[in-house]
Amino acid sequence: MIDERPGRTTETRVVRYDGSEQHEAFDAVTTEEPLEIRLVAADVTRTLAVTMRTPGNDFELATGFVTGESIVRSRDEIEQVSYCIDPAIDPTQRYNIVNVALRSSSVPDVARLERHFTMNSSCGVCGRANLEALRDLGIAKLDDAVRVPIATIYALSDRMAQSQRVFATTGGLHAAALFAANGEPLVVREDVGRHNAFDKIVGWAQMNARLPLHSTIVLVSGRASYEIVQKATVARIPVVAAVSAPSSLAVDLAREFNITLIGFVRGARANVYSAPERITA
């Protein structure tokens, strides 16, 4: 059978202009495909979400999503993560469905998520009612005592860029990068959606028994949304930095759960919006 797995980039024909001259050429654009995440337990299968993503690290994405939503707390709760092998599925879509099989005797009740079923690539899963949801799940404030020099924060963007291979080709991807407190890169993931890139990092950590992510820093391209800070809170990442601005709800959540939130990390400048004691001069 022909492998129909979509790639991370897609070649497309373009008309390229250089001043008043034009010529036909080919260009690489970022692939955007739907990924359906399904929960499987006790012979019951339920669709959890559909997200628009860049193919690659799909198992990490699905694992990170179920972890970030506190559907699973440890990798021991996951029996297997796999693509759908149902012969009734169109072969072109087989790699766009990931099954997360749980060891549970029943599929968890996910109605509490209060989410839209379909997520687009820019805004993440929307519709969380309020900050009480994390408290209801028993998520506590972070008491991580890590200290990070501001010079380390300034260096993160260049270090992340060095690993953005697909972005270098297409110019059309977000990234999330996880660092140790000394600025050492641990893992970098790219995706058309920054929340997907973040989920891939959390999924990597879950699959490699690295959770909770104490004394770490995460940097995201673009803005820092509520979803990003929420995922960091669950993964226990004490420092969240973004190349662009945070949203007001992201700031509220960071202050509520004692996350150090940093925005506008560009060159030798940055704004610290919460828990500034973790950043040293």
C-alpha positions as CSV (number, residue, x, y, z in Angstrom):
1,M,0.0,0.0,0.0
2,I,1.3,3.5,-0.9
3,D,2.2,5.5,2.2
4,E,-0.2,8.5,2.2
5,R,1.4,10.2,5.2
6,P,1.3,13.9,4.7
7,G,4.7,15.8,4.9
8,R,5.5,18.9,6.8
9,T,5.8,21.0,3.7
10,T,3.9,21.0,0.4
11,E,5.3,22.2,-2.9
12,T,3.0,24.5,-4.9
13,R,3.3,26.5,-8.1
14,V,3.6,30.3,-7.8
15,V,4.2,33.3,-10.1
16,R,7.2,35.1,-8.6
17,Y,7.7,38.8,-9.1
18,D,11.1,40.5,-9.0
19,G,10.4,44.2,-9.7
20,S,8.5,44.2,-12.9
21,E,9.8,40.8,-14.0
22,Q,7.8,37.7,-13.4
23,H,8.4,34.0,-13.8
24,E,6.8,30.7,-12.8
25,A,8.4,28.8,-9.9
26,F,7.7,26.4,-7.1
27,D,7.5,27.3,-3.5
28,A,7.4,25.2,-0.3
29,V,4.4,26.1,2.0
30,T,3.6,24.7,5.4
31,T,1.3,21.7,5.3
32,E,-1.9,22.2,7.3
33,E,-4.0,19.1,7.9
34,P,-6.7,18.1,10.4
35,L,-5.8,15.7,13.2
36,E,-8.7,13.9,15.0
37,I,-7.7,12.9,18.5
38,R,-9.7,9.9,19.8
39,L,-9.9,8.3,23.3
40,V,-10.2,4.5,23.4
41,A,-11.0,2.6,26.6
42,A,-12.9,-0.6,27.3
43,D,-13.7,-1.1,23.5
44,V,-15.3,2.3,23.4
45,T,-14.0,5.0,21.1
46,R,-14.8,8.7,21.5
47,T,-13.6,11.7,19.5
48,L,-12.1,14.2,21.8
49,A,-11.1,17.0,19.5
50,V,-10.1,17.9,15.9
51,T,-7.2,20.3,15.5
52,M,-5.6,21.8,12.4
53,R,-1.9,21.0,12.6
54,T,1.3,20.5,10.7
55,P,2.0,16.8,10.4
56,G,4.8,15.4,12.4
57,N,5.2,14.4,16.1
58,D,1.5,13.5,16.0
59,F,1.7,11.1,18.9
60,E,3.4,13.8,21.0
61,L,0.6,16.2,20.0
62,A,-2.2,13.8,21.1
63,T,-0.4,12.9,24.3
64,G,0.3,16.5,25.1
65,F,-3.3,17.4,24.5
66,V,-4.8,14.8,26.8
67,T,-2.1,15.7,29.4
68,G,-2.7,19.4,29.2
69,E,-6.4,18.8,29.7
70,S,-5.7,16.6,32.7
71,I,-7.5,13.7,31.1
72,V,-4.4,11.7,32.0
73,R,-1.9,12.6,34.8
74,S,0.9,10.1,34.0
75,R,2.1,8.0,31.1
76,D,1.1,4.9,33.0
77,E,-2.5,5.7,32.3
78,I,-1.8,5.4,28.5
79,E,-1.7,1.9,27.1
80,Q,-0.9,2.9,23.5
81,V,-0.9,5.8,21.0
82,S,-1.4,4.9,17.4
83,Y,-2.7,5.9,14.0
84,C,-6.1,4.6,13.1
85,I,-5.8,1.3,11.1
86,D,-9.5,0.9,10.5
87,P,-9.7,-0.5,6.9
88,A,-12.9,1.5,6.4
89,I,-11.0,4.8,6.8
90,D,-9.9,6.5,3.6
91,P,-6.1,5.8,3.2
92,T,-5.5,9.5,2.6
93,Q,-6.9,10.2,6.1
94,R,-5.4,7.3,8.0
95,Y,-2.5,9.5,9.3
96,N,-4.9,12.2,10.3
97,I,-6.5,10.2,13.1
98,V,-4.7,9.3,16.4
99,N,-6.1,6.9,18.9
100,V,-5.0,7.3,22.6
101,A,-5.8,4.0,24.2
102,L,-6.2,4.3,28.0
103,R,-5.8,1.6,30.6
104,S,-9.0,2.8,32.2
105,S,-12.1,0.6,32.3
106,S,-14.2,3.4,30.9
107,V,-13.8,6.5,28.7
108,P,-13.4,9.6,31.0
109,D,-16.2,12.1,31.1
110,V,-14.8,15.0,29.1
111,A,-18.0,17.2,29.2
112,R,-16.3,19.3,31.8
113,L,-13.9,20.7,29.2
114,E,-16.6,23.0,27.9
115,R,-14.7,23.2,24.6
116,H,-15.6,23.7,21.0
117,F,-15.3,20.4,19.1
118,T,-13.1,21.8,16.3
119,M,-9.9,23.9,16.9
120,N,-8.3,26.1,14.3
121,S,-4.6,26.5,13.9
122,S,-4.4,30.0,15.4
123,C,-6.4,30.3,18.5
124,G,-6.2,26.8,20.1
125,V,-9.2,25.2,21.9
126,C,-11.4,28.0,22.9
127,G,-14.2,28.4,25.4
128,R,-12.8,27.7,28.9
129,A,-15.4,29.1,31.2
130,N,-13.1,30.7,33.8
131,L,-10.1,30.2,36.0
132,E,-12.0,28.0,38.4
133,A,-11.7,25.1,36.0
134,L,-8.0,24.5,37.0
135,R,-8.8,24.7,40.7
136,D,-11.6,22.2,40.3
137,L,-9.0,19.8,38.8
138,G,-6.8,20.2,41.9
139,I,-4.1,22.1,40.1
140,A,-2.0,24.0,42.7
141,K,0.1,27.2,42.5
142,L,3.6,26.7,41.4
143,D,6.2,27.1,44.3
144,D,9.2,26.5,42.0
145,A,12.1,28.5,43.4
146,V,14.2,28.5,40.2
147,R,16.1,31.7,39.4
148,V,16.9,32.7,35.8
149,P,19.3,35.5,34.7
150,I,17.6,37.9,32.3
151,A,20.6,37.4,30.0
152,T,19.5,33.8,29.6
153,I,16.0,34.9,28.6
154,Y,17.5,37.2,25.9
155,A,19.4,34.3,24.4
156,L,16.4,32.0,24.0
157,S,15.1,33.3,20.7
158,D,18.3,32.7,18.8
159,R,18.6,29.2,20.3
160,M,15.1,28.3,19.3
161,A,15.6,29.7,15.7
162,Q,18.6,27.4,15.2
163,S,16.2,24.4,15.4
164,Q,13.3,25.8,13.3
165,R,14.2,23.9,10.2
166,V,10.8,23.9,8.6
167,F,10.3,27.6,9.3
168,A,13.6,28.3,7.6
169,T,12.1,26.7,4.5
170,T,8.5,28.0,4.5
171,G,8.5,31.1,6.9
172,G,5.0,29.9,8.0
173,L,5.3,28.0,11.3
174,H,5.1,28.7,15.0
175,A,7.5,27.1,17.4
176,A,7.7,26.2,21.1
177,A,11.0,25.5,22.8
178,L,11.7,24.0,26.2
179,F,14.9,25.0,28.0
180,A,16.7,24.1,31.2
181,A,17.1,26.9,33.7
182,N,20.6,27.6,32.3
183,G,19.3,28.1,28.8
184,E,20.2,24.6,27.5
185,P,17.7,23.6,24.8
186,L,15.8,20.4,25.7
187,V,13.3,20.1,22.8
188,V,11.9,22.3,20.1
189,R,8.8,21.6,18.1
190,E,7.2,23.4,15.2
191,D,3.6,23.6,14.1
192,V,1.2,25.9,12.2
193,G,-0.5,26.5,15.6
194,R,1.6,27.6,18.6
195,H,-0.7,25.7,21.0
196,N,0.0,22.5,19.0
197,A,3.7,23.1,19.2
198,F,3.3,23.5,22.9
199,D,1.3,20.2,23.2
200,K,4.0,18.4,21.3
201,I,6.6,19.5,23.9
202,V,4.3,18.4,26.8
203,G,3.7,15.1,24.9
204,W,7.4,14.6,24.5
205,A,7.9,15.1,28.2
206,Q,5.0,12.8,29.1
207,M,6.2,10.0,26.8
208,N,9.8,10.3,28.2
209,A,8.8,10.4,31.9
210,R,10.0,14.0,32.2
211,L,6.9,15.4,33.9
212,P,6.6,17.5,35.9
213,L,8.8,20.0,34.2
214,H,10.3,21.7,37.3
215,S,13.0,24.4,36.8
216,T,12.4,24.8,33.1
217,I,11.6,27.7,30.7
218,V,9.4,27.6,27.6
219,L,9.5,30.1,24.8
220,V,6.7,30.4,22.2
221,S,6.8,32.3,19.0
222,G,4.1,34.9,18.7
223,R,1.8,35.8,21.6
224,A,1.2,34.1,24.9
225,S,-2.5,33.1,25.1
226,Y,-4.5,31.8,28.0
227,E,-4.2,28.3,26.5
228,I,-0.4,28.4,26.6
229,V,-0.3,29.5,30.3
230,Q,-2.9,26.9,31.2
231,K,-0.8,24.1,29.6
232,A,2.3,25.4,31.3
233,T,0.5,25.3,34.7
234,V,-0.5,21.7,34.3
235,A,3.0,20.7,33.1
236,R,4.5,22.7,36.0
237,I,6.7,24.9,33.8
238,P,7.5,27.9,36.1
239,V,8.7,30.4,33.4
240,V,6.8,31.1,30.2
241,A,8.3,33.5,27.7
242,A,6.8,34.8,24.4
243,V,8.2,36.7,21.4
244,S,5.1,38.8,21.3
245,A,2.5,40.1,23.8
246,P,0.4,38.1,26.4
247,S,-3.3,38.4,26.5
248,S,-5.1,39.8,29.6
249,L,-6.4,36.4,30.6
250,A,-3.0,34.9,30.2
251,V,-1.6,37.5,32.7
252,D,-4.5,36.8,35.1
253,L,-3.9,33.0,35.0
254,A,-0.1,33.4,35.4
255,R,-0.6,35.6,38.5
256,E,-3.2,33.3,39.9
257,F,-0.9,30.2,39.6
258,N,2.5,31.9,40.2
259,I,3.8,31.5,36.7
260,T,6.5,33.9,35.6
261,L,5.1,35.3,32.4
262,I,7.4,37.2,30.1
263,G,6.4,39.0,26.8
264,F,8.1,40.9,24.0
265,V,11.3,38.9,24.3
266,R,13.3,40.6,21.5
267,G,17.0,41.3,21.5
268,A,17.9,42.6,25.0
269,R,14.4,43.7,26.0
270,A,11.5,42.0,27.7
271,N,8.5,42.7,29.9
272,V,7.8,40.5,33.0
273,Y,4.1,40.4,33.8
274,S,4.0,38.1,36.8
275,A,6.2,36.5,39.4
276,P,9.2,38.7,38.6
277,E,11.2,37.3,41.5
278,R,12.3,34.4,39.4
279,I,14.2,36.7,37.0
280,T,17.5,38.1,38.1
281,A,19.6,40.9,36.7
